[in-house]
Amino acid sequence: MTVRRDMNELDRIAEEWKAHLVRSSGNANGPFGRPLVIYNAPDLYGTRNFVHPVPQNEVLLCKEEETDQTSTLVTRHFLNYVA
């Protein structure tokens, strides 16, 4: 099945991305290391956690609006996967 194969490929790419090594560069403000570690331990990189909590009712509203607008363009399987 094409969707399952595509989702397996997407999962594989996501895992590779989270584990790859971001090299340091001339930009002194940019972090380097593994993306998953940078995300989960921002204090190790001299920054703060930028995650912002969103009330559940706002998330549901966005999902409804997104589903209404994209239902003809994106499969339900994909929407469920990214939710």
N, C-alpha and C positions, 0 to 999 in steps of 0.2 A: 504494500500500500504506500502510495507516494507521500501522504501526510505523515505517516509514522516514520518513514525513512527520513523525511525532511526534519521532523522533530528530533530524531536521534542525532542527526547532523548538527542541528542547532545546539542541543545539549553538549555535544562533544566540543564544539567551538567555544561555548560559554565556559566550560571547564578549562580549556586551554588558555583562554583570555585571563581568567582569574588567577591562573598559576604562572603566567609568563612574567619575565623579568623586565621591568621598565628601567632602562639605563639612565644614569644621570646625564645632564646636559648643561649647556651654558646658562640655562635659566635657573638661577639660584632659588627661585621661589617654587619651582615644581618638585614634587616628591618623586622619589625613585624607589624601586623595590617591587614586590609582588602586589598587584591590585587588591587581592583579597585581604592581605595583611594591612595595606594602607587604609582600606575601608573599615576594617574591624578594629584597628588600633591606631586611630589618628594621632593620639598623644605621643606615640613613638616618633612621629614625623613633625612634631612641633606645631600641630594644627588642632582643630576641634572637630567634633562630630557635627556635620552639617545636616543630619537627618532631621526633618521637621515633622512632628506628628500631625496627622490630618484626621479630623473627626470622621467616623464611619459613615455618617449620613452624607458627607461631601463626597466620599469615595463612591458610594452607591449612586449618587446623582451623576457623577462623571461617567460611571460605567453605563448608566442608562442612556446618557447623551451620546457617548461613544458608540454604543451598540446601535442606536437609532441611525446614526450617520454612516456607519461603516458596514452595516449588516450585509449590504450587497457587494462590498469590496473585500471583506475579510471573513474567513470561515469562522464559525462559532468555536471550532476546535482551537484555533489560534487565539481567539479572545479568552477562552477559558485557560489556556496555557500561560498567557502573560498576566493574567489577573492575580 
